[in-house]
Amino acid sequence: MHFIPYKHETVGGTSASTSSSVDCCLLRVNPTVTIDNPEASVLSLDISPGGHFIAVGCSDNFVRMYTFAENGLPVAAGRLFAREDGVNKLRFSNSGTMLATSSSNGGTCWLWKLQSCLWTGAELKLRKRPRCRPCLLQWTKDDRYLVVSTKSGSVYVFLTETGEVANVLREYF
């Protein structure tokens, strides 16, 4: 993975003959960050609001967490074990203190919470059917609910405080 810093120099100027502006961005590429398992591939990633954490979902059932050091380079901040299959979807909450992960291959969905600098996770209960695989994750504005859509067409609404199902919407489409 390459992390490209957002801060960059803009060079260019105004062309006298056309009076149009010409700008070019120079990007500095940081050193490549390698995953500690050469057989694992990156399936998904998300950046927390404010950019404090980067979560990377991998094919070896782990979510790798990174933060940025003072020099702007990424630093490994730990791993979360997703239990069943490769993590191909993940999304931080709007507050950045929760992370939802899912595996559409394994049919699981996890809710992770950051408490006292430690991520703790619990599996969210989806129906175990071949077509009940999570495909989209979305938070409500206040982070009170996590909405999970599945390939079967059902939409699960979870209370994030308890991880319990608040509602299931089926066949409304």
ChimeraX attribute file (.defattr): number of C-alpha atoms within 10 A of each C-alpha:
attribute: neighborCount
match mode: 1-to-1
recipient: residues
	/A:1	10
	/A:2	11
	/A:3	14
	/A:4	15
	/A:5	12
	/A:6	8
	/A:7	10
	/A:8	11
	/A:9	11
	/A:10	12
	/A:11	10
	/A:12	11
	/A:13	12
	/A:14	11
	/A:15	10
	/A:16	8
	/A:17	6
	/A:18	7
	/A:19	9
	/A:20	10
	/A:21	10
	/A:22	11
	/A:23	11
	/A:24	10
	/A:25	11
	/A:26	11
	/A:27	13
	/A:28	13
	/A:29	10
	/A:30	14
	/A:31	12
	/A:32	11
	/A:33	13
	/A:34	9
	/A:35	15
	/A:36	8
	/A:37	9
	/A:38	7
	/A:39	9
	/A:40	15
	/A:41	14
	/A:42	18
	/A:43	16
	/A:44	18
	/A:45	19
	/A:46	17
	/A:47	18
	/A:48	18
	/A:49	14
	/A:50	9
	/A:51	11
	/A:52	12
	/A:53	21
	/A:54	22
	/A:55	24
	/A:56	24
	/A:57	29
	/A:58	24
	/A:59	17
	/A:60	19
	/A:61	19
	/A:62	21
	/A:63	26
	/A:64	20
	/A:65	20
	/A:66	19
	/A:67	18
	/A:68	15
	/A:69	11
	/A:70	7
	/A:71	6
	/A:72	12
	/A:73	15
	/A:74	20
	/A:75	14
	/A:76	15
	/A:77	13
	/A:78	14
	/A:79	16
	/A:80	17
	/A:81	14
	/A:82	23
	/A:83	15
	/A:84	16
	/A:85	19
	/A:86	25
	/A:87	30
	/A:88	22
	/A:89	22
	/A:90	26
	/A:91	22
	/A:92	26
	/A:93	24
	/A:94	17
	/A:95	13
	/A:96	18
	/A:97	17
	/A:98	21
	/A:99	24
	/A:100	25
	/A:101	27
	/A:102	29
	/A:103	24
	/A:104	21
	/A:105	15
	/A:106	17
	/A:107	22
	/A:108	23
	/A:109	25
	/A:110	20
	/A:111	24
	/A:112	20
	/A:113	21
	/A:114	13
	/A:115	10
	/A:116	6
	/A:117	8
	/A:118	10
	/A:119	16
	/A:120	13
	/A:121	19
	/A:122	14
	/A:123	16
	/A:124	21
	/A:125	15
	/A:126	17
	/A:127	13
	/A:128	11
	/A:129	9
	/A:130	11
	/A:131	14
	/A:132	20
	/A:133	25
	/A:134	27
	/A:135	19
	/A:136	17
	/A:137	20
	/A:138	18
	/A:139	21
	/A:140	12
	/A:141	11
	/A:142	9
	/A:143	18
	/A:144	13
	/A:145	21
	/A:146	22
	/A:147	20
	/A:148	23
	/A:149	19
	/A:150	18
	/A:151	15
	/A:152	15
	/A:153	17
	/A:154	20
	/A:155	21
	/A:156	23
	/A:157	21
	/A:158	22
	/A:159	15
	/A:160	22
	/A:161	11
	/A:162	12
	/A:163	18
	/A:164	13
	/A:165	17
	/A:166	14
	/A:167	12
	/A:168	14
	/A:169	12
	/A:170	11
	/A:171	8
	/A:172	7
	/A:173	6
